[in-house]
């Protein structure tokens, strides 16, 4: 008597990301853009890490600004280009083995705004702004050959080399105080922003992200002569304070709810000469929030 037993190989289970899904990741990617769609000194040139908890790092650089054309034509224009890199770490498992997936989210975006100044008093004005933004996110896993040699699910495929495009429409409302005198200059701005971000295109058309970028911030600067001169004009010292509260989906998305910036710097005045740049400021900032801290160095120019 002869019997034959068929051998069945155990199925190869794909690795899956623990505690995440494609849609949630897409929303998180789009939310990341929200930190850089409006001018904000707390994220203008920033490197943040959390050595105590091991949370991932954040690098953010902004180049932009805004200005009112003149007192007689109080049209306000602003523009911004930004790059942000966020390095989280995901955990993948196939039920038997766990793997850490170090990820890089690289985000580039441009945004702009157009507004109008409505004077309330000699020093105070209110400024509504219409904002628009465009962005692209590229996801990159640092897992090397391991990704090629193992089956992975859709989540990991999206994380590994996935891209998303996004656009944003919304607005901001600013309350501005300006008091400029030869002996000192002081400015205060309070700004609320609400911009709806929606993804489109990308490597996986079925993956669509949406986020509402909301923030409330206050910024203040004080400038006064140091007693020194350069370029035949007084050299000024600069003191700066900024605080931004992130609201809605941005609140806690990167591990913090707010950022506070304390800055000190120097300003050179070149207005006596026939040059395009009238003032140049270099400001060093210490930035901190709940569970995070960092430093930044900002270079600004007035025209």
C-alpha positions as CSV (number, residue, x, y, z in Angstrom):
1,X,0.0,0.0,0.0
2,X,1.4,3.3,-1.0
3,X,0.2,6.7,0.3
4,X,1.3,10.1,-0.8
5,X,1.2,13.2,1.5
6,X,1.2,16.6,-0.2
7,X,3.5,19.2,1.3
8,X,2.1,22.6,1.8
9,X,4.5,25.5,2.2
10,X,3.5,28.1,4.8
11,X,2.3,31.3,3.1
12,X,4.7,34.2,3.0
13,X,3.0,36.9,4.9
14,X,3.6,40.5,3.9
15,X,5.1,43.0,6.2
16,X,2.6,45.6,7.4
17,X,3.0,48.9,9.1
18,X,1.9,48.7,12.7
19,X,-0.8,51.1,13.8
20,X,-1.1,53.0,10.5
21,X,-3.0,52.9,7.2
22,X,-2.6,54.6,3.9
23,X,-5.3,57.2,4.3
24,X,-4.0,58.2,7.7
25,X,-0.5,58.5,6.4
26,X,-1.7,60.6,3.4
27,X,-3.5,63.0,5.8
28,X,-0.4,63.2,7.9
29,X,1.7,64.0,4.9
30,X,-0.6,66.8,3.8
31,X,-0.8,68.1,7.4
32,X,3.0,68.4,7.4
33,X,2.7,71.0,4.6
34,X,0.5,73.1,7.0
35,X,3.5,74.1,9.1
36,X,5.1,76.0,6.2
37,X,2.3,77.7,4.2
38,X,2.3,81.0,6.1
39,X,5.4,83.2,7.1
40,X,6.3,82.2,10.7
41,X,9.7,82.9,12.3
42,X,9.3,79.8,14.6
43,X,9.7,77.6,11.6
44,X,11.7,79.9,9.3
45,X,15.0,78.2,9.9
46,X,14.6,75.4,12.3
47,X,16.2,72.2,13.4
48,X,14.4,70.4,16.2
49,X,15.2,67.1,18.0
50,X,14.1,65.5,21.2
51,X,16.9,63.7,22.8
52,X,14.9,62.5,25.8
53,X,12.1,60.7,24.0
54,X,13.9,59.8,20.8
55,X,11.2,61.5,18.7
56,X,12.2,62.1,15.1
57,X,13.9,65.3,13.9
58,X,12.4,68.2,11.9
59,X,14.2,70.5,9.6
60,X,12.4,73.5,8.2
61,X,13.7,76.4,6.1
62,X,11.6,79.3,4.8
63,X,12.5,82.1,2.4
64,X,9.9,84.8,2.0
65,X,8.2,87.9,3.4
66,X,5.5,90.4,3.0
67,X,5.0,94.1,2.7
68,X,2.4,96.8,2.1
69,X,3.0,98.8,-1.1
70,X,2.4,102.2,0.5
71,X,0.2,104.2,2.8
72,X,-1.8,105.5,-0.1
73,X,-2.1,102.1,-1.7
74,X,-2.4,99.7,1.3
75,X,-2.2,96.6,-0.8
76,X,-0.4,93.8,1.1
77,X,1.5,91.1,-0.7
78,X,3.4,88.1,0.7
79,X,5.2,85.1,-0.8
80,X,7.0,82.1,0.7
81,X,9.1,79.2,-0.5
82,X,9.8,76.5,2.1
83,X,11.5,73.1,2.5
84,X,10.7,70.7,5.3
85,X,12.1,67.3,6.1
86,X,10.5,65.2,8.8
87,X,12.2,61.9,9.9
88,X,9.7,59.6,11.7
89,X,10.3,55.8,12.2
90,X,7.5,53.3,11.6
91,X,7.3,49.7,12.8
92,X,6.5,46.9,10.3
93,X,5.7,43.3,11.2
94,X,4.6,40.1,9.5
95,X,3.4,38.6,12.7
96,X,6.7,36.8,13.4
97,X,9.3,39.5,13.0
98,X,9.4,43.2,13.6
99,X,11.3,45.7,11.5
100,X,12.0,49.4,12.1
101,X,11.4,51.6,9.0
102,X,13.3,54.9,9.1
103,X,11.4,57.3,6.9
104,X,12.1,60.7,5.3
105,X,9.3,63.0,4.2
106,X,10.7,65.7,2.1
107,X,8.3,68.6,1.4
108,X,8.7,71.6,-0.9
109,X,6.0,74.2,-1.2
110,X,5.4,77.8,-2.4
111,X,2.6,80.0,-1.2
112,X,1.4,83.5,-1.5
113,X,-1.1,85.9,-0.1
114,X,-2.8,89.1,-1.0
115,X,-4.5,91.4,1.5
116,X,-5.6,95.0,2.3
117,X,-4.7,97.2,5.3
118,X,-7.7,98.9,7.0
119,X,-6.4,101.5,9.6
120,X,-8.1,101.5,13.0
121,X,-5.9,104.2,14.5
122,X,-2.6,105.9,13.9
123,X,-0.6,102.8,14.9
124,X,-3.1,99.9,14.5
125,X,-4.5,98.3,11.4
126,X,-6.4,95.1,10.5
127,X,-5.3,93.1,7.5
128,X,-7.4,90.3,5.9
129,X,-5.4,88.1,3.5
130,X,-6.4,85.5,0.9
131,X,-3.8,82.7,0.8
132,X,-3.0,80.0,-1.8
133,X,-0.4,77.3,-1.7
134,X,1.1,74.5,-3.8
135,X,3.3,71.7,-2.5
136,X,4.9,68.4,-3.3
137,X,5.9,65.6,-0.9
138,X,8.3,62.8,-1.6
139,X,8.5,59.8,0.8
140,X,11.7,57.8,1.1
141,X,12.4,54.7,3.2
142,X,15.9,54.0,4.3
143,X,15.5,50.2,4.3
144,X,17.7,49.2,1.4
145,X,17.7,45.6,0.1
146,X,15.3,44.4,2.8
147,X,12.4,46.0,0.9
148,X,13.3,44.2,-2.3
149,X,13.6,40.8,-0.6
150,X,10.4,40.8,1.3
151,X,6.7,41.1,0.5
152,X,5.3,44.3,1.7
153,X,1.8,45.7,1.9
154,X,0.3,48.8,0.3
155,X,1.2,51.0,3.2
156,X,4.9,50.3,2.8
157,X,4.7,50.7,-1.0
158,X,3.3,54.2,-0.4
159,X,6.0,55.1,2.1
160,X,8.8,53.9,-0.2
161,X,9.2,56.5,-2.9
162,X,5.6,57.6,-2.9
163,X,4.7,61.2,-3.9
164,X,1.8,63.5,-3.3
165,X,1.0,66.9,-4.7
166,X,-1.2,69.3,-2.8
167,X,-2.9,72.7,-3.1
168,X,-4.3,74.9,-0.4
169,X,-6.8,77.7,-0.3
170,X,-7.7,79.8,2.7
171,X,-7.1,83.0,4.5
172,X,-5.6,84.9,7.4
173,X,-6.6,87.7,9.6
174,X,-3.9,90.0,11.1
175,X,-4.0,92.7,13.7
176,X,-0.9,94.9,13.2
177,X,0.7,97.5,15.6
178,X,3.5,99.6,14.2
179,X,5.2,102.6,16.0
180,X,8.4,103.8,14.3
181,X,10.5,106.6,15.8
182,X,14.2,107.5,15.3
183,X,15.0,106.5,18.9
184,X,13.3,103.1,18.6
185,X,11.0,101.0,16.5
186,X,8.4,98.5,17.7
187,X,6.1,96.2,15.9
188,X,3.5,93.6,17.0
189,X,1.5,91.3,14.8
190,X,-1.3,88.8,15.8
191,X,-2.3,86.4,13.1
192,X,-4.9,83.7,12.7
193,X,-4.6,81.5,9.6
194,X,-6.9,78.8,8.2
195,X,-5.9,77.1,5.0
196,X,-7.5,73.9,3.6
197,X,-5.0,71.6,2.0
198,X,-6.0,68.9,-0.5
199,X,-3.8,66.4,-2.3
200,X,-4.0,65.5,-6.0
201,X,-2.1,63.3,-8.4
202,X,1.0,61.5,-7.1
203,X,2.1,57.9,-7.4
204,X,-1.1,56.4,-6.1
205,X,-4.2,58.2,-7.4
206,X,-6.4,56.3,-4.9
207,X,-4.5,57.8,-1.9
208,X,-5.8,61.3,-1.2
209,X,-5.0,63.4,1.8
210,X,-6.7,66.4,3.3
211,X,-5.8,68.6,6.2
212,X,-6.9,72.0,7.6
213,X,-3.9,74.0,8.6
214,X,-4.9,76.3,11.5
215,X,-2.6,78.4,13.6
216,X,-2.7,81.4,15.9
217,X,0.5,83.4,16.4
218,X,1.9,86.6,17.9
219,X,5.1,88.2,16.8
220,X,6.9,91.2,18.3
221,X,10.1,93.1,17.5
222,X,11.9,96.0,19.1
223,X,14.8,97.8,17.4
224,X,17.0,100.6,18.8
225,X,20.4,102.1,18.1
226,X,23.4,100.6,19.8
227,X,25.4,103.8,19.8
228,X,27.7,102.4,17.1
229,X,27.6,103.4,13.4
230,X,28.3,101.6,10.1
231,X,27.7,102.6,6.6
232,X,27.1,106.2,8.0
233,X,24.0,105.0,9.8
234,X,23.2,103.7,13.3
235,X,23.7,100.0,14.0
236,X,20.6,98.7,15.7
237,X,20.2,95.8,18.1
238,X,17.1,93.7,17.6
239,X,15.0,91.9,20.2
240,X,12.3,89.5,18.9
241,X,9.6,87.3,20.4
242,X,7.2,84.9,18.6
243,X,4.7,82.4,19.8
244,X,2.6,80.1,17.6
245,X,-0.2,77.8,18.7
246,X,-1.0,75.1,16.3
247,X,-4.7,74.2,16.1
248,X,-6.9,71.4,14.7
249,X,-5.0,68.7,12.8
250,X,-1.7,70.5,13.2
251,X,-1.9,70.3,17.0
252,X,0.4,67.5,18.1
253,X,1.0,66.2,14.6
254,X,4.7,66.5,15.0
255,X,4.8,66.0,18.7
256,X,4.2,69.6,19.9
257,X,1.3,71.9,20.2
258,X,3.1,75.2,20.1
259,X,6.5,76.8,19.4
260,X,8.0,79.9,21.1
261,X,10.9,81.8,19.7
262,X,13.2,84.2,21.5
263,X,15.6,86.1,19.2
264,X,18.4,88.6,19.5
265,X,20.4,90.1,16.7
266,X,21.9,93.1,14.9
267,X,20.8,95.3,12.0
268,X,22.8,97.3,9.5
269,X,21.2,100.3,7.7
270,X,22.4,100.8,4.1
271,X,19.6,103.3,3.2
272,X,22.1,106.2,2.6
273,X,23.5,104.5,-0.5
274,X,21.9,103.8,-3.8
275,X,21.4,100.0,-3.2
276,X,18.4,97.8,-3.5
277,X,18.7,96.5,0.1
278,X,18.0,99.2,2.8
279,X,18.4,97.1,5.9
280,X,20.0,93.7,6.7
281,X,19.3,91.8,9.9
282,X,20.9,88.7,11.4
283,X,18.9,87.2,14.3
284,X,19.8,84.1,16.4
285,X,16.8,82.4,17.8
286,X,16.1,79.8,20.5
287,X,13.0,77.9,19.8
288,X,11.1,75.6,22.2
289,X,7.8,73.9,22.7
290,X,6.3,71.1,24.8
291,X,8.9,68.3,24.8
292,X,11.1,69.9,22.0
293,X,13.7,72.6,21.7
294,X,15.9,73.9,19.0
295,X,17.9,76.8,17.5
296,X,17.7,78.8,14.3
297,X,19.6,81.5,12.6
298,X,17.6,84.0,10.4
299,X,18.8,86.5,7.8
300,X,16.3,89.1,6.7
301,X,16.5,92.1,4.4
302,X,14.3,95.1,3.9
303,X,13.9,96.8,0.5
